[in-house]
Amino acid sequence: MSATDKLKTIFICQNCGSSFPKWMGKCPDCGSWNSLVEEKVSKKREKSYERGEIAVPVPLNQVRSGEEDRIKTGIGELDRVLGGGIVRDSVVLVGGDPGIGKSTLLLQTTQKVAESSGRVLYITGEESLKQVKLRAQRMGIDSDRIDILTETNLDSILETLGQNPPVMAVVDSIQTTYSLNLESAPGSISQIRECASKLINFAKGKGVAVFLVGHVTKDGSLAGPRVLEHMVDTVLYFEGEKNYAYRILRSVKNRFGSSNEIGVFQMEEKGLVEVSNPSELFLSEMGEGTSGSVVVCSLEGTRPLLVELQALVTPTVYGMPQRVCSGIDYKRLSLLLAILEKRENLRVSSTDVFVNVAGGVWIDEPAIDLGIVTAVVSNFKNIPVKKDILIMGEVGLGGEVRGISQVERRIKEGEKLGFNKCVIPESNFKNLKENFKIEVSGVRNLKEALSTLLKKASS
């Protein structure tokens, strides 16, 4: 080893990515136990694929930017999540459970981009050339503008990219890529951070859109340090239940668009198919005259999404009442049940309460509070709510129904899908500027809302 090569031993937390000069049982930064792993970092100076020239400040009004800087993928749902298309020098991190469809989606994207914009390079470290070819044949993809590279060495990848920069590159996956500058194993914190950093530098310098595929841990978060999410421009999560055919592509970070946007796909034999009207899909199996079943509207980015909420309230068999929910936050359910107990004298403390969002969708928005409460009371009193009523509103600790955002867009979605009535907060009702064919009612508190909904249901 030459004098210019220096080895430094550090201990890196595999949970948060923090580094320390010595080993400790508990990470001081994130509090996780036995997560520090010894890694040797080399200070060796090597050939760098950075931006090449010394950066010169440019006046903001002289920076050229516009719609032409985006690449349309031809997949409407993906373009929606990305904010209108792929920004040419952006880096997108795509995460999701194994087998959820990440590689399928990106292979379909490469075909669309290759047809419309130019050559695409698909780099795989997990499959052979024949395996990629078999998957492409099954999906009906065959193009001479899509190049496939099976490589995990970062230096070789950057060398190939630098020789003839493509319009778009896919690295599947970042956990299998490694740099010879580090002695740690592929997939470790240091390797992931080092490889991602150099790929980002290349993308910014050459104007190439780079997609990184990332694995997720058991708790559903991206494997590797959180700093990786801060480094890239966009973070997308591919979600879905194995028992359901549809998949949800959710944006959790986007420097070029909404960070709460979703795209809905359906998995079929030849790949992923866009679902242009997901609300209709989620409500297609809703029953008639069932107590504890209501329809609510959640706003995901710019898209109103109508879903069915189901509640089941039964006398508890065990000493401790159960609170089980799927698709909503457990703590939010507990809070709403406490409000019902205190403000409406609904004795749910001795009952088991089960709440489910039909279809396996996860919703984290206060606008569905009134729907949750209505579903619980409907099943508790065994009074069904009519399926043509749309419910939305946030519930406060005092039992008041608070206003929500973009209520007119939500009402339009309900009107488009054939709903006849809509119950919204009184504050939103007073500020409505448009006239709707659907009957809209405003409510101020839980007592008024439940009286209105149950009266309409029984009439």
N, C-alpha and C positions, 0 to 999 in steps of 0.2 A: 504494500500500500504506500502511495507517495505521500510526501509531506503535506500536499494540498488536500488530501483526503482525511477528514476528521470524523470519527465516530462518536456519537453522543448517545448515552443510554438514558431514556426517559420512561416514565410510566404514564400511560394514556388511559383515561376512563372510556370504556367502550359504550357507555350510555350517553354521555354529554360531550365527549371529545376533549375535556380539559386535560392538560399535561402537568406532571409533577416530577421533581427530581428524585423522589424516593417513593417506595411502595407504602400504601396505607390501606387498611381494611375497608374504610368507608371514604367515598369521594367527598371532599369538603364542599364541592360546588352543587352537585345534584342529590347527594345523600344516599346513593346506591351503594350496596355492599359488594365486596369482592369483584369489582368491575375494572380495577386497574390492571393493565397488562403491560409487561416490559417490552419495549420496542427500541431498536437501535436505528438512529437516524443519521444518515451520512450527509456531510456538508460538501460533498464532491460537486465541483462545478462541471456542468455538462451542457451539451448543445441545447439551446432553448428555442422553442417555437413561439416566441412572443411577438409583439406587434412590429418589431423590426426597427421602426423609426422613433426618434425622440418626439414625444407628444408636444404639440404646439397648441396653446389656447386658441379657441375659435369663438367669435362673438355668437351669442345665441340666435340672433336674427339671421345669421348666415348658415346656420345648420339646416340642411335639407332633410325634410321628413314629410311623408304623406302616405296615402293609401297604396301607392306603387311599391312601397317598401315591404308590404305584406304579401305573402304567398298564399293564395287560396288553395286549400286542400281538396276542394270538391266534396268534402264531407261536411254538411251543414252543421251537424251537432258539434263536431270538433272545432270548426271555425267559430261557432258561438262561444264555446268555452275559452278559446284562445283570444277572444276579443275582436274577431274579424278576420283571422288568418294568422299565418306564421310570420313573425318579424324576422328578417333575414339573418341578423347577427345575434339572435337570441338563443338561450339555452333553456330547454324545457326538461324538467324531471318528472317522469311518469312512474308512479308507484301503485302497487296493488298485490293482492294475494296471488300465490302461484296458481296458474291455470285460469285466471280470471279473464284473460284476453288481451293483455298488454301487447304482446308480440303480434297478435292477429291484427289489432287496430293499427299498429305502426307499419306493418307490412302493407295493409290496405292504403295507408297514407302515402307510403313511398310510391305506390303505383300511380295514385292520383297526381302527386307532385311531379313525378317523372313524365307523365303525359302532358302536363301543362307548363312546366317551368324548366326542366332540364335534368341533368344526371343526378342520381341519388346513390349514396353509399350506405349499405346496411352492414354493420359490423357486429358479428355475433361471437360471443365467447362461450356459449352454452350449447350450441348446436353445430353440427357439421354442415357442409355445403349440401349434401344429399337430403338431410333432414329439412333444411330450409326450402329446398326445391320441392319436396313432397308436400309441405304445407302450402306453398305457393300454388302448386297444381290443384290441390283440393279447393283453393279459393279462386281459381281461375285467373291467376296473375302470371303474366309472362311478358317481360319487357327487356329490350337490350339496353335500356337507359337505367336499369337498376343493377348496380354492382354489389356482389356479396363478398365479404371478407371475413374469414374465420381467424381471429387474432385476439390475444389478450395482453400482449406487450404494448405498453403505451407508446414507447419510442417508435415501434413499427407502425402503429396506428397513425401517429402524427406525421411520420414520413410519407405514408400513403396519402393522407389527406393533403399534405403540403405539395405533392407533386402535381396534382390536378384537383383543386378544390371543388367539391360538388355543390349543388344548390342546398342540399340537405343531407345530414348524416345521422344515423341512428347507432347508438352504442348499447348493445344488449348483452350483458348488463354492466353497470359501473362496478358492481361487486366482484366481477371476475377480472377486471382490468388491473394491471399492476405496473409499477414503475421500478426499474432496476436501481434507482437512486435510493430506495428504501429496502431494508432487510426484512420488514414485516411481511406477513402472508397476505395474499389478495383477500379483499373484503374487510381488512382491519381499518380502524379509524384513519390512520396515517395514509394508507394507500388510497382510500376513497377520497380523502381531502386533496391529496397530491394530484391524483388523476383528474378529478373534477376541475381543479384549478387550472391545469394546463389545457384541458379541453375548452374551458371557458375563454382563456387567453387566445386560443386559436380561433374560436368562433368570432370573437370581437374584432380580431385583426384581419380576418379573411372574409368576413361577411357571410359566414356559413351558419345556417340554422342547425343546431345540434340537439337531438333528443337523447336523454339518458334514461335508461330503464333501471329502476331501483326496487329491490326486494323490501318487504315489510316484515316487522317483527310480530310476535304472537299477539301483542296488544294493538296491532294495526298501524303502528307508526313506521316511518321509513327507517330501515336499518342504516346505521351510521349516525354521525353527530348531527345535531340540529343546524350546525353551521353550514352544512351542505345545502339546506333549504334556503339559507340566507344568501348563498353564493349564486344560485341560479336565478333566472328571470321569472320563471313560471313553475309552479308545482301543481301537478294534477294527480288525483287519486282515482283509481279505477275500482269501483265498488260493485258488489252484487252478491246475492245469495246463490249458492250452488243449486238450490232447489228451484230457482226461478230462471227463466230464459233471458231476462233483460239485465242490462248492466248500466251503471250510472258513472259517468265521467265527471268528477267534481273538481273545480278549481279552488284551491285554498290559498294560492298566492299568484298574483299576476301583475307585473309592472306595466302591462299594456292593455289592461281591460279590467272587468269586474272580477273580484276575488271570491264571489259567491255563486258563480254561474255553474250550471250543470248541463250535461248532454246525456240523452237517454238512447241506449242501443238495445237491440235484441239479438241474442246469439242464435245463429242458424247454422246449417250444415256447411255453407260456403263462406262463413265469416259473420261479421257484425253488420246489422242492418239498422239504419236510423229509425227512431220512433219520433215522428213529427208532432204527435199529439199524445204525450204521456198521461195527461189527466184522464183521457178517455180510456186508456189502457188500465190504469189503476182502479177505475170505477166500474169496469166491465162486468165484474162478478159480484157486485153489491146486491145483497138480498133486499126483499120488500117486507116491511112490517116487523123488523127485528129490533127489539129494544137494545139500547146500548150502541147503536150504529149511527154515526153522523158523518157528514162531509165537511171538511175544512179546506181552507186555501192557504198555502204557504208560498212565500215569494222567494225563489231561488235565483239570486242575481236579478236579471230582468224578466225572468219567466215565472208567471203564476202557475202553481202546481196544485191541482185538486186531488186530495186523497181521502180515503175512508178511514175513520177512527173507530175502533171497536173497544168496548169496555164490558167487563164481566165482574159483577159484584156478588159474592156468595158468603154465607155464614162461615166463619173460620172453624176449622176442625182441630187445629193445633192451638197451643197456648198463645203463640205470638202470631198476630195477623200478617199475612203475606202481602207484599207490594211488588208485583212483577210487571215490567213494562218492556215493550219491544218497539224501537223506533223513536222513542222520546227519552228525555233525561229523567232518571229515577228521582233525583232530588226535586225536580220541577213537579213531578206527580205527587210526591209527599207534601209539598207546599200547597198544592191545590186542594188536596184532601183535607189538610188542616184548615184551610179557608172555609170549605164546605161544612166542616164540623163546627167551627166557631160562628160563622155568619149565618148559615142556613139551618143549623141544628140537625144536620144529616148525620146520623150515628154510624159512621163508617169505621169507627175504631175497633169494632168487634167483627169486621168482615174482611175477607180476602178480596183484593182489588187487582184485576188484571187489565192492562191497557195495551192495545196493539195497533200499529199503523199497518193496514193491510198492504201486502205486496213487499214487505221488508224494507221500505224506504225509511231513512233516518231524517227526522225533522227537528231542528233546533231553533225555533222561532216563537216568541211570546204570542204571536197572532193566533195560535191554535189553542190557547188557554181555555177560551170559552167553549170550544168544541170538546176538549177533554172533560171539562166539568159537566157539560150537557150529556155526554155519553155515559158518564158515571151515574148521574141522577136518573137518566132514562132507564138504565138497567136496574138500578136500585129500586125504583118504583114500578118497573115493568111497564113503562109507557113508551112505545116506539115513537121516534121522530121521523116525519115523512122524508123520503129520500130525495125530494126535490127542493129541500131547504139547505142553503149554504150558510155556514156559521163561521164568523171570524171576530176576534177581539182579544185583547190582553186583559187578564184579571189581576187587580191589585189586592194587597193584603186586607184592605177594608171591604172587599167584596165589590168594589166598583169596576166597571168595564171601561178600560182605557183605550184611547185611540191607537190606530196602527198606520203604517206608511203605505202609500200608493194603493189606497182602497179602491179607487175607480178602476184601476187595471185588474184588480182581483174580481170585481163585480162583472166586468166585461167578459172575463174568462168563464165565470159561472153562467152568464147569459148565453154565451156561445155554445155551452154544453147542454143547454135546455133546462136549467134550473128556473123555478118559478118564484122563489122567495129567497131573500138574503137578509140575515140579521147581522148588523154591524154596530159598533159603538156610537152613542149619541153624538159625540164630538165630531166624528167623521160624517155622520148623517147631515149635520147642520152645514157642513162645508162642501157638500156635493155640488158640482157645477154642471153636471150633465144629467140628462133625463134618460132613464133606463126603462126598457120594457119589463124587466124583472121587478117584482115588488120588493122594495127595500124598507126595512124597519130599523130604527135606532133604539138602543137600550142603554140605560145608565148604570145599572147594577145587576148583580146576579139574580136577585129576586124578580126583577122585571124581565130579565132575559129568559129565565126558566119558565116563568108564567107565560110569556109569549110563545116560546117554542113548544111547550107541552100542550098549550091551548090549541095552537095550530095543528099539532100532531093529532089531537083527539077530535078536532072539528071535521 
